[in-house]
Amino acid sequence: MESQRSFLLIGLALVSFLLWQQWQEDYGPQPVQSVQSEQSANSQNNGVPSADSDIATSDMPSGQGDIPGVQASTNNNQDRVIHVVTDALNVKIDLLGGDVISANLQDFPVTQGSEETYSLLRPEQGLYIAQSGLIGRNGPDSNGKGRPRYNAQQTEYTLEGNELKVPLVWQSADGIKVVKTFVFTKGSHDVKVIYNVDNQTSQTISFQQFGQLKQTTEVPDGGNMFMPTYRGAAYSTEDDRYEKYPFDDIQDKDLNKTTPAGWVGMLEHYFVSAWVPPQDQTNQLYSKMSGNQYAIIGFKGEPVSVGAGDAATVTSDLYMGPKDQDTLKELARGLDLTVDYGILWWISQTLFSLLQFLHSLVGNWGVAIILITVVVKGIMYPLTKKQYESMARLRNLAPKMQQLKERFGDDRQKMSQAMMELYKKEKVNPMGGCLPLLLQMPIFLALYWVLLESVELRHADFALWITDLSVKDPFFVLPVLTGASMWLLQKLQPSSVTDPMQQKIMQFMPVAMSVFFLWFPAGLVLYWLVSNIITLVQAKLIYASMEKRGIKTK
């Protein structure tokens, strides 16, 4: 087995799969949707959610039963919106229900150098909001009269110190007072939501906290055939630290899980919104699809009873920001796994920690990628050496193998026995070239996902014309250099392929892969280029050592 040929074939298979996946998305069967209803929703979706239809009582989770759906119309009710600005978040809160209907990330521009900030939550252009409240027998969100209308002392709030509290007040006619306070912290994308419930009635009251994320399913996932990314829901339970729940699954079956702690979230490439209920309590996680157009995932907390004249406090966390693994890990168990490295996450997290360490030394993510490639290739050098030596020994046996083939002809059983005896006599392991490659592949794939998923590389500058490692090389220099390095590796590694057609295909491989690399993020291409250069140097050293020991390399 040829090392470079194997890498190229694996890469071609991967790209072929991604091309098929993109074709399915663009040209495959699509769910039938009502054009008229979509146009109607868009025509109404010009402001914050409507009081009567969008988030009415029927849209809220019940205290005991199933989770009803959520409709999708909106009205322009700017008079009930308050605006909160911190150094990390630019948020709008609807006083009807106290829902977060807009959240822009102050420290993340839409494009590099842009003054426009990234919009995570939004009431229009693809509805995506975070709703919360108190349900149950005495919850203001279950009183049969629609969502509660909170009052605020002002319409504009700006963080000036380390903490900003935004209290919203609602009071019933019979003496139940609820203060819903949003607590913003300097430099943080995590917002604490605190409910202080004061019962001034003459009887015991009961309620449950809930929080849910609602998003249209019609928004593109933002990925492409070369950068497959996930956009959809996810949750965590005691048994499953991290579980994706795509919109299709929500449409097929409502989620209904009761678990200690847990969380629910909506994911996209580099960012996540998540409700984190009290981690010391048992919570119910749920989902619902409304009108085949809007997906909901949320939680319900434990029921709370408050005696006459008493008060109670319940809390939760709403995270709206980047997939920062260190921050998410502190917030809830498994929330850091939203940085989805796949089944090799345990290798990827180790490599990412190493990448972070190298970046702390050099202060440049591009240089850190080069250094981690050097480190990884250095660690794998013994495997690479064993692979090359085994391949050379197998090539040297080619004349004897041909003799066996001529001797035994079509008698496969005798041919196989003779080959095994020859391998044993020459002390050659026929799998010696394959096993090292198989051991290297998980590391390669894990590092691939690190470079693809880590938000730290978004808009990360390298050098010269490479100003963003998360997008393609604007002048395609790196892909061309990578193709050239592949061609040099082919020339350096003798091939046992004798079929003229296969030889032509192998010669065309560097060109084909260079074309694929044109759309790869610059950080990934940089890694592959440096890896090829190191492989060239290592191959030269290995072949020179083998020649000194009398092992032919050609």
C-alpha positions in Angstrom: 0.0 0.0 0.0 1.3 3.4 -1.0 1.0 6.0 1.8 0.3 9.0 -0.4 -2.0 7.0 -2.7 -4.0 5.9 0.3 -4.3 9.5 1.6 -5.4 10.7 -1.8 -8.0 7.9 -2.3 -9.4 8.5 1.2 -9.6 12.2 0.5 -11.3 11.6 -2.8 -13.8 9.3 -1.1 -14.5 12.0 1.5 -15.0 14.7 -1.1 -17.2 12.5 -3.2 -19.4 11.9 -0.2 -19.6 15.6 0.5 -20.4 16.3 -3.1 -23.3 13.8 -3.0 -24.5 15.3 0.3 -24.5 18.8 -1.3 -26.3 17.5 -4.4 -29.0 15.9 -2.1 -29.5 19.3 -0.4 -29.6 21.3 -3.7 -31.4 18.9 -6.0 -32.8 16.0 -3.9 -36.4 15.6 -2.7 -37.5 18.6 -0.6 -40.4 18.8 1.9 -43.5 20.4 0.4 -44.3 23.7 2.0 -47.2 26.2 1.5 -45.9 29.2 -0.4 -48.9 31.2 0.7 -48.4 30.5 4.4 -44.7 31.4 4.1 -45.5 34.7 2.4 -48.1 35.4 5.1 -45.6 34.7 7.9 -43.0 36.9 6.2 -45.5 39.7 5.8 -46.3 39.7 9.4 -42.8 39.0 10.7 -41.8 42.7 10.7 -41.2 43.3 14.4 -41.3 41.6 17.8 -43.6 38.6 18.5 -47.3 39.4 18.6 -49.1 39.4 21.9 -52.1 37.4 20.7 -50.9 34.9 18.2 -47.2 34.4 18.4 -46.6 33.7 22.0 -50.1 33.5 23.5 -50.9 31.1 26.3 -51.5 28.2 23.9 -47.8 28.5 22.7 -46.4 28.0 26.2 -45.6 24.6 27.8 -48.2 23.4 30.2 -47.4 22.4 33.8 -48.4 18.8 33.4 -49.3 17.9 29.8 -47.6 17.9 26.4 -45.8 20.9 25.0 -48.1 22.9 22.6 -46.8 24.3 19.4 -45.8 27.9 18.6 -47.3 29.9 15.9 -45.3 32.3 13.8 -46.8 35.7 13.2 -45.4 39.0 14.5 -46.5 42.6 14.8 -44.6 45.8 15.1 -44.8 46.6 18.8 -41.6 48.5 19.4 -43.2 50.3 22.4 -42.8 47.2 24.5 -39.2 46.5 23.7 -36.3 47.4 26.0 -32.7 47.6 24.8 -29.7 46.3 26.7 -26.1 46.9 25.7 -22.9 45.4 27.2 -19.4 44.9 25.9 -20.4 41.4 24.8 -24.1 41.6 24.0 -26.6 43.9 22.3 -30.0 42.5 23.4 -33.6 43.4 22.9 -36.2 42.1 25.4 -39.9 42.0 24.8 -41.9 43.2 27.8 -44.7 40.9 26.8 -43.5 37.7 28.4 -40.0 39.0 29.0 -38.5 37.1 26.0 -35.2 37.8 24.4 -36.1 38.5 20.8 -32.7 39.8 19.5 -29.1 39.2 20.5 -26.1 40.6 18.6 -22.6 39.5 19.6 -20.6 42.7 20.1 -17.2 41.1 19.8 -18.0 39.1 16.7 -18.4 41.0 13.4 -20.4 39.4 10.6 -17.3 39.6 8.3 -13.8 40.4 9.1 -13.4 44.2 9.6 -17.1 44.8 9.4 -18.9 47.2 11.8 -22.0 45.0 11.7 -22.1 42.5 14.6 -23.1 38.9 14.3 -26.9 38.4 14.9 -27.5 35.2 16.9 -31.1 35.7 18.0 -33.5 37.7 15.8 -37.2 38.4 15.4 -37.1 38.5 11.6 -35.1 37.2 8.7 -35.5 33.7 10.1 -37.2 33.9 13.5 -34.9 32.8 16.3 -35.8 33.8 19.9 -35.4 32.7 23.5 -38.6 32.5 25.5 -39.0 32.0 29.2 -41.5 32.4 32.0 -43.5 30.8 34.8 -46.2 28.3 34.1 -48.4 26.1 36.2 -51.5 26.8 38.3 -50.5 30.3 39.3 -47.8 31.1 36.8 -48.4 34.3 34.9 -47.7 32.6 31.6 -50.7 30.2 32.3 -53.4 32.5 33.5 -55.5 32.1 30.4 -55.1 35.8 29.4 -52.0 35.5 27.2 -48.5 36.3 28.2 -47.9 38.7 31.1 -47.0 42.3 30.3 -44.0 43.3 32.4 -43.1 46.8 33.3 -39.6 48.3 33.3 -38.3 51.5 34.7 -36.5 52.5 31.5 -36.2 51.4 27.9 -32.4 51.6 27.5 -29.9 49.9 29.7 -26.1 50.1 29.3 -23.5 48.2 31.3 -21.1 50.6 33.0 -19.5 48.5 35.7 -19.0 44.7 36.1 -22.7 43.8 36.4 -26.0 45.1 35.1 -29.4 44.1 36.4 -32.5 44.6 34.3 -35.6 44.0 36.5 -39.0 43.4 34.9 -42.1 43.6 37.2 -45.5 42.0 36.9 -48.3 41.9 39.5 -51.6 40.2 39.5 -54.8 41.7 40.8 -54.9 39.2 43.7 -51.5 40.0 45.0 -48.9 37.8 43.2 -45.8 39.8 42.4 -43.1 38.5 40.0 -39.8 40.3 39.4 -38.0 38.8 36.4 -34.4 40.0 36.5 -31.9 39.6 33.7 -28.3 39.8 35.1 -25.6 40.8 32.6 -21.9 40.5 33.4 -19.0 42.3 31.8 -17.2 40.2 29.2 -19.8 37.4 29.4 -22.3 35.9 27.0 -24.0 34.2 29.9 -27.2 35.9 31.2 -28.7 34.9 34.5 -32.5 35.0 34.6 -33.8 35.3 38.2 -37.5 35.1 39.2 -38.4 36.6 42.6 -42.0 35.6 43.4 -43.8 37.3 46.3 -47.1 35.7 47.3 -49.3 38.3 49.1 -52.5 36.2 48.6 -54.2 34.2 51.3 -53.4 30.8 49.8 -50.5 28.7 48.7 -49.5 29.2 45.0 -47.6 26.9 42.7 -45.7 27.4 39.4 -42.9 26.0 37.2 -40.1 27.8 35.4 -39.6 27.1 31.7 -37.2 28.3 29.0 -37.3 27.5 25.3 -35.6 28.3 22.1 -37.7 28.8 19.0 -36.2 28.9 15.5 -37.4 28.6 11.9 -36.2 25.5 10.2 -35.9 27.3 6.8 -32.6 29.1 7.6 -29.7 27.6 5.6 -27.2 25.7 7.8 -24.3 27.8 6.5 -22.2 24.8 5.5 -21.1 23.7 2.1 -19.8 20.5 0.5 -16.3 21.1 1.8 -17.3 22.4 5.3 -20.2 20.3 6.6 -21.7 22.0 9.6 -24.6 21.2 11.8 -27.5 23.6 12.4 -30.2 22.4 14.7 -31.1 21.5 18.3 -29.2 19.6 21.0 -29.7 18.6 24.6 -28.0 16.9 27.5 -29.2 14.4 30.1 -27.6 12.5 32.9 -27.1 9.5 30.5 -26.2 11.4 27.4 -23.8 14.2 27.9 -24.4 15.6 24.4 -27.1 14.6 21.9 -28.0 16.3 18.6 -31.7 16.6 17.9 -32.1 17.7 14.3 -35.2 19.6 13.1 -36.3 16.5 11.2 -36.3 14.5 14.5 -38.3 17.2 16.2 -40.8 17.0 13.4 -41.0 13.2 13.7 -41.1 12.9 17.5 -41.4 15.3 20.4 -38.6 15.1 22.9 -39.7 14.3 26.4 -37.0 13.4 28.9 -36.7 14.0 32.7 -33.2 14.3 34.0 -31.1 15.7 36.8 -29.5 18.9 35.6 -29.3 18.9 31.8 -29.6 21.7 29.2 -31.1 22.5 25.8 -29.6 24.5 22.9 -29.7 25.6 19.3 -26.4 25.2 17.4 -24.8 26.6 14.3 -21.2 26.5 13.1 -19.4 28.7 15.6 -22.2 29.8 17.9 -24.7 28.4 20.3 -27.7 29.5 22.3 -28.6 27.4 25.3 -30.9 27.3 28.3 -29.2 25.9 31.4 -31.8 25.1 34.2 -30.7 24.7 37.8 -28.1 21.9 37.8 -29.0 20.7 41.3 -32.6 19.9 40.3 -34.5 17.5 38.1 -35.8 19.1 34.9 -37.9 18.0 32.0 -36.6 18.6 28.5 -39.1 18.8 25.6 -39.4 19.8 21.9 -42.1 20.6 19.5 -42.5 21.5 15.8 -45.0 24.1 14.9 -46.5 24.2 11.4 -43.5 22.3 9.9 -41.7 25.6 10.0 -40.7 26.4 13.6 -38.8 24.2 15.9 -38.9 24.5 19.7 -36.7 22.9 22.3 -36.9 23.8 26.0 -37.0 22.8 29.6 -39.4 22.8 32.5 -38.1 23.1 36.1 -39.3 21.5 39.3 -42.7 22.7 40.6 -42.4 25.3 43.3 -45.0 26.0 46.0 -45.1 29.3 47.9 -47.2 29.7 51.0 -49.3 32.8 51.8 -47.1 35.7 52.7 -43.9 34.0 51.6 -41.5 34.5 48.7 -39.4 32.2 46.5 -36.6 32.5 44.0 -35.9 30.4 40.9 -33.0 30.9 38.4 -31.7 29.7 35.1 -28.9 30.7 32.6 -29.3 31.8 29.1 -26.1 31.5 27.1 -25.9 33.4 23.7 -22.4 33.4 22.2 -19.5 31.6 20.7 -18.6 27.9 21.3 -15.9 28.7 23.8 -15.1 25.3 25.2 -13.6 26.6 28.5 -16.6 28.8 29.2 -19.2 26.2 28.2 -17.5 23.5 30.3 -17.9 25.7 33.4 -21.5 26.5 32.7 -22.9 22.9 32.4 -21.7 19.3 32.0 -21.4 18.4 28.3 -22.1 21.9 27.0 -18.6 22.2 25.7 -19.3 19.2 23.4 -21.4 21.5 21.2 -18.0 22.2 19.7 -18.7 19.0 17.8 -15.6 17.1 17.0 -17.5 13.9 16.3 -16.6 10.4 17.6 -13.0 11.4 17.9 -13.8 14.3 20.3 -11.4 13.0 23.0 -8.5 13.2 20.6 -9.6 16.5 19.1 -9.9 18.1 22.6 -6.4 17.0 23.4 -5.1 18.5 20.1 -7.1 21.7 20.7 -5.5 22.1 24.1 -2.1 21.7 22.5 -3.1 24.2 19.8 -4.2 26.7 22.5 -0.9 26.2 24.3 1.2 26.8 21.2 -0.9 29.9 20.4 -0.2 31.3 23.9 3.5 31.0 23.1 3.5 32.5 19.6 0.3 34.7 19.5 -0.6 33.6 16.0 -3.0 30.9 15.1 -1.4 30.2 11.7 2.0 29.7 13.3 0.3 27.6 16.0 -1.1 25.4 13.2 2.4 25.0 11.7 3.9 24.1 15.1 1.2 21.5 16.0 1.7 19.9 12.6 5.4 19.7 13.4 4.7 18.2 16.8 2.1 15.7 15.5 4.3 14.6 12.6 7.2 14.3 14.9 5.3 12.1 17.3 4.1 9.9 14.4 7.6 9.7 12.9 8.3 6.1 14.2 5.1 4.9 12.6 5.9 6.7 9.4 9.4 5.2 9.3 8.0 1.7 9.9 5.5 2.2 7.2 8.1 3.3 4.6 10.5 0.5 5.4 7.7 -2.1 5.2 6.6 -0.7 1.8 10.2 -0.8 0.5 10.7 -4.4 1.6 7.4 -5.4 -0.1 8.6 -3.7 -3.3 11.8 -5.6 -3.1 9.9 -8.8 -3.0 8.1 -8.0 -6.3 10.3 -10.1 -8.5 10.0 -13.2 -6.2 6.2 -12.6 -6.1 6.1 -12.6 -9.8 8.0 -15.9 -9.9 5.4 -17.4 -7.5 2.6 -16.2 -9.7 4.2 -17.8 -12.8 4.8 -21.0 -10.9 1.4 -21.5 -9.4 -0.7 -19.8 -11.9 -4.4 -19.8 -10.9 -4.0 -22.1 -7.9 -4.9 -19.4 -5.3 -4.5 -21.7 -2.3 -0.9 -22.7 -3.1 -0.1 -19.2 -4.1 -1.4 -17.9 -0.8 0.6 -20.5 1.1 3.8 -19.7 -0.8 3.4 -16.0 -0.2 3.0 -16.5 3.5 6.2 -18.7 3.5 8.0 -16.0 1.6 6.9 -13.2 4.0 8.0 -15.4 6.9 11.4 -16.2 5.3 12.1 -12.5 4.4 10.7 -11.3 7.8 8.2 -9.0 6.0 4.8 -8.1 7.5 2.4 -7.5 4.6 0.3 -5.3 6.9 3.3 -3.3 8.0 2.6 -0.5 5.6 -1.1 -0.4 6.4 -1.2 -0.5 10.2 0.8 2.7 10.7 -1.4 4.5 8.3 -4.5 3.3 10.0 -3.1 4.5 13.4 -2.4 8.0 11.9 -5.8 8.5 10.3 -7.7 9.1 13.6 -5.2 11.8 14.5 -5.4 13.4 11.1 -9.3 13.4 11.2 -9.3 14.7 14.7 -7.1 17.6 13.8 -9.2 18.3 10.7 -12.3 18.8 13.0 -10.3 21.0 15.4 -9.4 23.3 12.6 -12.9 23.2 11.2 -15.0 23.7 14.4 -12.9 25.9 16.7 -14.3 29.4 16.8 -10.9 30.7 17.8 -9.9 30.4 14.1 -12.8 32.5 12.9 -11.3 35.7 11.4 -7.9 34.7 12.8 -5.1 36.4 10.9 -1.9 34.6 9.8 0.4 36.5 7.5 0.6 38.3 4.2 -2.6 37.7 2.2 -4.0 35.1 4.7 -6.1 37.3 7.0 -8.7 34.8 7.9 -7.8 31.1 8.5 -11.5 30.1 8.5 -12.2 30.9 4.9 -10.5 29.9 1.6 -7.2 31.4 0.4 -8.3 34.4 -1.7 -5.5 34.0 -4.2 -5.4 30.1 -4.0 -1.6 30.1 -3.4 -1.8 27.5 -0.6 -3.9 25.0 -2.6 -1.5 25.3 -5.6 1.5 24.7 -3.3 -0.2 21.8 -1.6 -0.8 20.2 -5.0 2.8 20.7 -5.9 3.9 19.1 -2.7 1.7 16.1 -3.5 3.3 15.8 -6.9 6.7 15.8 -5.3 5.7 13.1 -2.9 4.5 11.0 -5.8 7.8 11.4 -7.5 9.7 10.5 -4.4 7.7 7.4 -3.5 8.2 4.6 -6.0 4.9 3.1 -7.1 4.1 -0.6 -7.7 1.2 0.3 -9.9 1.8 -1.2 -13.4 -1.6 -0.6 -15.1 -1.3 2.4 -17.4 -4.8 3.7 -16.6 -4.2 3.6 -12.8 -0.9 5.4 -13.4 -2.6 8.2 -15.2 -5.2 8.4 -12.4 -2.5 8.6 -9.8 -0.7 11.3 -11.8 -3.9 13.3 -12.0 -4.6 13.1 -8.3 -2.5 16.1 -7.2 -4.4 18.3 -9.7 -7.8 17.0 -8.6 -7.0 17.5 -4.9 -5.7 21.0 -5.6 -9.0 21.9 -7.1 -10.8 20.6 -4.0 -8.5 22.5 -1.8 -9.5 25.8 -3.5 -12.7 25.8 -1.3 -11.1 24.5 1.9 -10.4 26.9 4.8 -6.9 28.4 4.6 -6.1 26.9 8.1 -6.8 23.4 6.9 -4.8 23.8 3.6 -2.0 25.3 5.6 -2.0 22.2 7.8 -2.0 19.8 4.8 0.8 21.8 3.1 3.1 21.8 6.1 2.3 18.1 6.7 3.3 17.3 3.1 6.5 19.3 3.4 7.4 17.5 6.7 6.6 14.1 5.0 8.9 15.0 2.1 11.8 15.7 4.6 11.0 12.6 6.6 10.9 10.4 3.5 14.3 11.7 2.4 15.8 10.9 5.8 14.1 7.4 5.9 15.2 6.5 2.4 18.8 7.6 3.1 18.9 5.5 6.2 17.5 2.5 4.4 20.1 2.8 1.6 22.9 2.8 4.1 21.5 -0.4 5.6 21.4 -2.0 2.1 17.6 -1.8 1.7 16.7 -0.8 -1.8 14.1 2.0 -2.0 13.4 1.9 -5.7 
